[in-house]
């Protein structure tokens, strides 16, 4: 008799539930729920472009809508399917997306006093309001606790836990003072399903704690009270109301509460795995192994690798963290990424592409890709920096902005579109170069996520720029699949699941399409990448000194070389 798991993926604009057959990884059914609050699910502020918050009630609605919807579809897809055969649920979310809660673990925005206060909501991963606090944390840590920075790439980010909490303390003291504790949404959603929401009893994710909250057992967990008090008087007291232990996602967070079991039509025997971030669970769903670089390509991109905990691993400047157990037990998880990828393309289409390419965004994307695919590498004479939403890796600077060089009176929108695609490819190569510079060997690149599946031109450009095959995960929903795999391991073999990630991955994951690099394009892109790095270092680092007189001329020369060969 088949057993099934449910992976629930909470993204930036929507959430989805995926029902997977544990025996073979077949994806039986999926259901998507668009968050109803704000603009495309995000609470924004027209006066502050850095602000991005979320309503946690959307998650509660999303669980019920997506799980029930997927269960209905599963019954239609397979007559033998029964709700009672579901053995586990796994949760992945964006992050760092922390939220202030009261003593019972309820979001402060559920309190009438703070119902419409964005500071009492979820501080979404792409909220950059705390850039000043991030700089303050980096400065103090470099002076008195340099070890805190050594495992997170040397710079603390405005996208992370402590920056956001400190900014709340500075900008909304009424919310900060009313908050008993703070919880990452990957932990809060998981706790909600188990019914145990007490902040001190929630099983916290080592993925979230290690990568975003500077948690490390080498210094007894979270940053010490003295450091936090030096950062801001009164912040140290919060430490006692947070947590002292964090867990890998193979662990059971608890079992489905009676309330949720009744609401969803499932058993209270359903195991709930400890939650984690979407990229890290996506890496498991993509079949990550030693030497694999998994790229989760969507609105932004997150790059994940693993390294055995028993082998030496150097600190890598500019990465988003090296955390033992953040991807799976027994391995260091290495995280890097790009703050804007799909969001850059969408911004361009929504704001700058004329209606001659189509009346809708879908039509515009289709026609842009069609025209851009006819261009040769270097033919446009354009070069862009992919920093429209800042730079996550390797510069870790949210105050960097996008740049386009080489425009003429003849430049066409599809040429700019291709230049933006190429810019994200150059950014991806910069990350690979940094990893390998510090001894992390990249043997293969596996791509997953919406853009990896839907945008063939992007994947071919990546292959040509990086000079390696771009493998595409068999599953189009790898974060949800990864969450399902952890659910199968949390449930265990006795319940019909697995006792290890290795066992589950062998039967539940695989590779689909592979894009091979075009060597002629690669040679051109090597010339363009040299110019990209020149711009990258000139605009992105304090240390750079030199001239950029050559950049525009070199772009024209490359363009002429390409056109003469046509």
C-alpha positions in Angstrom: 0.0 0.0 0.0 1.4 3.4 -1.0 2.3 6.0 1.5 2.4 9.7 0.9 3.9 12.9 2.2 2.9 16.6 1.8 5.5 19.3 1.2 4.2 22.8 1.7 6.3 25.6 0.1 5.7 29.1 1.3 7.0 31.5 -1.3 7.1 35.3 -1.6 3.7 35.6 -3.4 2.0 32.3 -2.8 2.2 28.9 -1.2 1.7 25.4 -2.6 1.1 21.9 -1.3 2.6 18.9 -3.1 1.6 15.3 -2.5 4.3 12.8 -3.2 4.4 9.0 -3.4 7.1 8.0 -1.0 7.9 4.8 -2.9 9.0 6.5 -6.1 8.8 10.3 -5.8 5.9 10.5 -8.2 4.1 13.9 -7.7 0.5 13.0 -7.4 -1.1 16.4 -6.9 -0.4 20.1 -6.2 -2.5 23.1 -5.3 -1.5 26.8 -5.2 -2.9 29.6 -3.0 -2.1 33.2 -3.8 -1.7 35.4 -0.7 -4.6 37.8 -0.5 -2.9 40.6 1.5 -1.0 43.6 0.1 0.3 43.7 -3.4 0.8 40.2 -4.7 0.9 39.0 -1.1 3.4 41.6 0.1 2.7 44.6 2.4 4.6 47.5 0.9 5.0 51.2 1.6 5.0 53.7 -1.4 7.2 56.0 0.7 9.8 53.4 1.5 10.8 51.0 -1.3 12.9 49.0 1.2 9.8 47.8 3.2 8.4 44.3 2.5 6.1 42.7 5.1 3.6 39.8 5.1 0.4 38.9 6.9 0.8 35.6 8.8 -2.9 34.9 8.5 -2.3 34.3 4.8 -0.2 31.3 5.8 -3.0 29.8 7.9 -5.4 30.3 5.0 -2.8 28.9 2.6 -2.3 25.7 4.6 -6.0 24.8 4.6 -6.6 25.8 1.0 -3.6 24.1 -0.5 -3.7 20.9 1.5 -7.4 20.4 1.0 -7.1 21.2 -2.7 -4.2 18.8 -3.2 -6.0 16.0 -1.3 -9.0 16.5 -3.6 -6.8 16.3 -6.7 -4.9 13.3 -5.4 -8.2 11.4 -5.0 -9.0 12.2 -8.6 -5.6 11.3 -9.9 -5.4 7.9 -8.1 -8.5 6.1 -6.9 -6.6 4.1 -4.3 -5.4 7.3 -2.6 -6.6 7.7 1.0 -6.0 10.6 3.4 -5.0 8.0 6.0 -2.0 7.1 3.9 -0.4 10.5 4.4 2.4 9.9 6.9 4.2 13.3 7.1 4.2 17.0 6.3 7.3 19.2 5.7 7.4 23.0 5.6 9.8 25.3 3.7 9.6 29.1 3.7 11.4 32.2 2.7 14.0 33.6 5.1 15.1 35.3 7.0 11.4 36.2 7.6 11.1 36.8 11.4 7.9 37.8 13.2 7.3 39.3 16.7 5.0 37.1 18.8 3.4 37.3 22.2 3.9 34.9 25.2 1.5 32.3 23.6 3.3 32.5 20.3 0.6 34.5 18.5 1.7 37.1 16.0 1.5 40.6 17.4 -0.4 41.7 14.3 -3.3 39.5 15.6 -3.6 41.9 18.5 -6.1 44.7 17.8 -3.5 47.3 18.9 -1.1 46.3 16.1 -3.5 44.9 13.4 -2.5 47.4 10.8 1.1 48.0 11.9 3.6 46.6 9.4 6.2 46.3 12.2 4.0 43.7 13.9 3.8 41.6 10.8 6.3 39.2 9.2 9.5 41.0 8.1 9.8 39.4 4.7 13.2 38.2 3.5 13.5 41.0 1.0 12.8 43.8 3.5 15.9 46.0 3.4 14.8 48.7 5.8 17.5 47.6 8.3 20.5 48.4 6.2 21.9 50.8 8.8 21.4 48.2 11.6 23.2 45.6 9.5 26.2 47.9 9.2 26.1 48.5 12.9 26.1 44.8 13.6 29.0 44.2 11.2 31.0 47.0 12.8 30.6 45.9 16.4 31.1 42.2 15.6 34.3 43.0 13.7 35.6 44.9 16.8 34.7 42.5 19.6 33.3 39.2 18.2 35.0 38.6 14.8 34.1 34.9 15.1 30.4 35.8 14.6 31.2 37.1 11.1 33.6 34.3 10.1 30.8 31.8 9.4 28.5 34.3 7.5 30.9 35.6 4.9 32.3 38.5 6.9 29.3 40.9 6.5 25.9 40.9 8.3 23.0 41.5 6.0 19.9 43.7 6.3 17.9 40.7 5.1 18.7 38.8 8.3 17.2 38.2 11.8 19.1 40.6 14.1 19.1 43.5 11.7 15.3 43.4 11.5 14.7 43.0 15.2 17.1 45.9 15.9 15.4 48.1 13.3 12.0 47.3 14.9 13.5 48.3 18.3 14.7 51.6 16.8 11.7 52.4 14.5 8.8 50.8 16.3 9.6 50.6 20.0 6.0 50.0 20.9 6.0 46.8 18.9 9.4 45.7 20.2 8.4 46.2 23.8 5.1 44.4 23.3 6.8 41.4 21.7 7.6 38.5 24.1 9.8 36.8 21.5 10.5 36.5 17.8 10.1 33.5 15.5 11.1 32.7 11.9 8.1 31.7 9.9 9.6 28.3 9.0 9.4 27.6 12.7 6.1 29.3 13.4 4.2 27.6 10.7 5.6 24.2 11.7 4.7 24.9 15.3 1.2 26.0 14.3 0.6 22.6 12.7 1.7 20.8 15.9 -0.3 23.0 18.1 2.7 23.9 20.3 3.3 27.6 19.8 5.0 28.5 23.1 8.2 30.3 22.0 10.4 28.4 24.4 9.0 25.0 23.2 9.1 25.5 19.4 11.8 23.4 17.8 13.8 26.0 15.9 15.5 25.3 12.6 19.3 25.2 12.5 19.0 26.4 8.9 17.4 29.6 10.0 19.3 30.0 13.2 22.7 29.4 11.8 22.5 31.3 8.5 20.6 34.3 9.7 20.8 34.6 13.6 24.5 33.9 14.1 23.7 30.8 16.1 26.7 28.4 16.5 27.4 25.8 19.2 31.0 27.0 19.2 29.9 30.1 21.1 26.9 28.4 22.9 24.2 29.3 20.4 23.1 32.8 19.8 25.3 35.9 20.3 26.0 36.6 23.9 24.2 39.1 26.1 27.1 41.4 26.4 27.3 41.7 22.6 23.6 42.4 22.2 23.6 45.0 25.0 26.6 46.8 23.4 24.6 46.7 20.2 21.5 48.3 21.8 20.7 48.5 25.5 17.8 46.2 26.3 18.4 43.9 23.3 20.2 41.4 25.5 17.1 40.7 27.6 15.4 39.3 24.5 18.0 36.5 24.3 16.5 34.7 27.3 13.1 34.6 25.5 14.4 33.1 22.3 16.1 29.7 22.2 19.2 27.8 23.1 18.9 24.8 20.8 18.3 24.3 17.1 17.5 21.2 15.0 18.1 19.7 11.6 15.0 19.0 9.4 15.3 15.2 9.7 13.9 15.7 13.2 10.3 15.5 14.2 8.9 18.9 15.3 5.8 17.1 16.6 2.6 15.6 15.2 -0.4 17.1 13.6 -2.6 18.7 16.2 -6.2 17.5 16.7 -7.5 20.9 15.4 -5.5 20.7 12.2 -6.2 17.0 11.7 -9.9 17.7 11.9 -9.7 20.7 9.6 -7.6 18.9 6.9 -9.1 15.4 7.2 -5.8 13.8 8.2 -4.6 11.7 11.1 -2.9 13.0 14.3 -0.2 10.4 13.5 1.1 12.6 10.7 4.7 13.5 11.5 5.7 17.2 11.1 9.3 17.7 10.2 11.4 20.6 11.6 11.0 23.5 9.1 13.7 25.1 7.0 14.3 27.7 4.2 13.1 27.0 0.7 16.5 26.9 -0.9 17.9 24.4 1.5 15.0 22.0 1.2 15.0 22.7 -2.6 18.6 21.4 -2.7 17.5 18.2 -1.1 14.7 17.9 -3.7 17.2 18.5 -6.5 19.3 15.6 -5.3 22.3 17.5 -3.9 25.5 15.6 -3.1 29.1 16.5 -2.4 30.3 18.7 -5.3 26.8 19.7 -6.5 25.9 23.4 -6.7 22.2 23.7 -6.6 20.7 26.9 -7.9 17.1 27.7 -6.9 16.3 30.2 -9.6 13.2 32.4 -9.1 12.5 36.0 -8.1 16.0 35.8 -6.6 18.5 33.0 -6.7 19.9 31.0 -3.8 22.9 28.7 -4.3 23.5 25.8 -2.0 26.4 23.3 -1.5 27.2 20.7 1.1 30.6 19.7 2.6 31.2 16.8 5.1 31.5 18.0 8.6 34.5 15.7 9.1 36.5 17.5 6.5 38.2 20.9 6.8 36.3 23.8 5.2 37.7 27.3 5.0 35.6 30.4 5.7 34.4 31.9 2.4 34.1 35.7 2.3 30.8 37.0 0.9 28.7 33.9 1.3 25.5 33.9 3.3 26.8 31.3 5.8 28.5 28.0 6.5 26.3 26.1 8.9 26.6 22.5 10.2 23.3 20.7 9.5 21.5 23.5 7.6 20.9 21.4 4.6 21.1 17.9 6.1 22.6 16.2 9.1 26.4 15.5 9.0 27.2 18.2 6.4 28.0 21.8 6.4 25.5 23.8 4.4 27.1 26.6 2.3 24.6 29.3 1.1 25.2 32.1 -1.4 22.8 33.9 -3.8 21.7 36.8 -5.9 19.1 39.3 -4.5 17.4 39.9 -7.9 17.0 37.6 -10.9 13.4 37.0 -11.9 12.4 40.2 -10.2 14.7 42.2 -12.5 13.2 40.6 -15.6 9.7 41.3 -14.3 10.6 44.9 -13.5 11.9 45.4 -17.0 8.8 44.0 -18.6 6.3 45.8 -16.4 8.0 49.2 -16.7 10.1 49.6 -19.9 8.9 47.2 -22.6 6.6 48.7 -25.2 3.3 47.2 -26.2 4.7 46.3 -29.6 6.1 43.2 -27.8 2.6 42.3 -26.5 -0.3 43.6 -24.5 0.3 41.4 -21.5 3.4 40.5 -19.5 3.2 36.9 -20.7 3.1 38.0 -24.3 6.0 40.4 -23.8 8.1 37.7 -22.1 7.4 35.3 -25.0 8.3 37.8 -27.7 11.3 39.1 -25.9 12.7 35.6 -25.5 12.0 34.8 -29.2 13.9 37.9 -30.4 16.6 37.7 -27.8 17.3 34.1 -28.7 18.2 35.1 -32.2 21.1 37.3 -31.0 24.6 36.0 -30.7 26.6 36.4 -27.5 28.1 39.9 -27.6 26.0 41.1 -30.5 24.0 43.7 -28.6 27.1 45.6 -27.4 25.5 45.8 -23.9 26.6 44.9 -20.5 24.6 45.1 -17.2 25.2 44.8 -13.5 22.5 42.6 -11.9 22.1 44.7 -8.7 18.6 46.1 -9.1 17.8 44.6 -5.7 21.3 45.0 -4.2 24.1 42.3 -4.2 23.8 39.4 -1.8 27.0 37.4 -2.8 29.8 38.2 -2.9 29.6 41.9 -2.0 26.7 41.7 0.5 25.6 45.2 -0.1 21.9 46.1 -0.5 22.7 49.7 -1.4 24.2 48.7 -4.8 22.0 49.4 -7.8 21.6 48.2 -11.3 23.6 49.5 -14.3 23.4 49.1 -18.1 26.3 50.1 -20.3 26.5 50.3 -24.1 23.2 51.7 -25.1 22.9 53.6 -28.5 20.0 55.1 -30.4 19.6 51.7 -32.1 19.3 49.6 -28.9 16.2 47.4 -28.8 14.2 46.1 -25.8 15.0 42.5 -26.6 18.7 43.4 -26.6 18.4 44.9 -23.1 16.4 41.9 -22.0 19.2 39.6 -23.1 21.8 41.8 -21.4 19.8 41.5 -18.1 19.7 37.7 -18.5 23.5 37.6 -19.1 24.1 39.9 -16.1 22.5 37.4 -13.8 24.7 34.7 -15.5 27.8 36.7 -14.8 26.7 37.1 -11.2 26.3 33.4 -10.9 29.8 32.8 -12.3 31.2 35.3 -9.8 29.8 33.1 -7.0 31.3 29.9 -8.4 34.7 31.6 -8.8 34.5 32.7 -5.1 33.6 29.3 -3.9 36.4 27.6 -5.8 38.9 30.3 -4.8 38.4 29.1 -1.2 38.7 25.4 -2.0 35.0 24.4 -2.5 35.1 22.3 -5.7 32.0 22.7 -7.9 31.6 19.5 -9.9 28.1 20.0 -11.3 25.4 22.7 -11.4 21.8 21.7 -10.9 19.1 24.3 -11.5 15.6 24.2 -10.2 12.7 26.7 -9.6 10.3 28.4 -11.9 12.8 30.2 -14.2 15.0 27.1 -14.6 12.0 25.2 -15.9 10.3 27.9 -17.9 13.1 30.0 -19.4 15.2 27.9 -21.7 17.1 30.9 -23.0 18.3 31.8 -19.5 19.5 28.3 -18.9 21.4 28.2 -22.2 23.0 31.5 -21.5 24.1 30.3 -18.0 25.6 27.2 -19.6 27.5 29.3 -22.2 28.7 31.9 -19.6 29.7 29.4 -16.9 31.1 26.9 -19.4 29.4 23.9 -17.8 26.3 21.8 -18.4 23.2 23.2 -16.7 21.3 20.3 -15.3 17.6 20.8 -14.5 16.0 19.0 -11.6 13.3 16.5 -12.7 10.8 18.1 -10.3 9.4 21.5 -11.1 8.7 22.0 -7.4 11.9 21.0 -5.7 11.5 23.0 -2.5 8.1 21.4 -1.9 9.6 18.0 -2.9 12.5 18.5 -0.5 10.1 19.4 2.3 8.2 16.1 1.4 11.5 14.1 1.6 12.2 15.5 5.1 8.7 14.6 6.1 9.3 11.0 4.9 12.5 10.8 7.0 10.8 12.4 10.0 8.0 9.8 9.7 10.6 7.0 9.5 10.7 3.6 7.9 8.2 2.0 10.4 5.5 4.5 9.2 6.4 3.8 5.5 9.0 6.5 5.1 12.8 6.4 5.2 15.5 6.4 7.9 17.9 8.6 6.0 18.0 11.4 3.4 20.3 9.2 1.1 17.6 6.5 1.0 14.9 8.9 0.2 16.8 10.9 -2.5 17.7 7.7 -4.4 14.1 7.1 -5.3 12.5 10.5 -5.0 14.8 12.8 -7.0 16.3 12.9 -10.4 17.6 15.1 -13.3 15.5 16.1 -16.3 16.8 18.3 -19.2 20.5 19.2 -19.6 21.7 22.4 -21.4 25.2 21.9 -22.9 27.5 25.0 -23.3 28.2 26.4 -26.7 32.0 26.8 -26.9 31.9 29.7 -29.3 29.5 31.6 -27.1 31.6 30.7 -24.1 34.7 32.3 -25.6 32.8 35.5 -26.2 31.4 35.5 -22.8 34.8 35.1 -21.2 35.7 38.5 -22.8 32.4 40.0 -21.5 32.9 38.5 -18.0 36.3 40.3 -17.8 34.5 43.6 -18.4 31.7 42.6 -16.0 34.3 42.0 -13.2 35.8 45.3 -14.0 32.5 47.1 -13.4 31.7 44.8 -10.5 34.9 45.7 -8.6 34.8 49.4 -9.6 31.2 50.0 -8.4 31.1 47.4 -5.7 34.3 47.6 -3.7 36.1 50.3 -1.9 39.5 48.9 -2.7 39.3 49.1 -6.5 41.3 51.8 -8.3 41.7 52.2 -12.0 40.1 53.5 -15.2 37.1 52.4 -17.1 37.9 54.2 -20.3 38.1 50.8 -22.1 34.7 49.4 -21.2 32.5 51.0 -23.8 35.2 50.7 -26.5 35.7 47.0 -25.7 32.0 46.3 -25.9 31.9 47.8 -29.3 34.9 45.8 -30.4 33.4 42.6 -29.2 30.1 43.5 -31.0 31.9 44.2 -34.2 33.9 40.9 -34.0 30.6 38.9 -33.6 28.8 40.7 -36.4 31.7 40.2 -38.8 31.5 36.5 -38.2 27.7 36.3 -39.0 
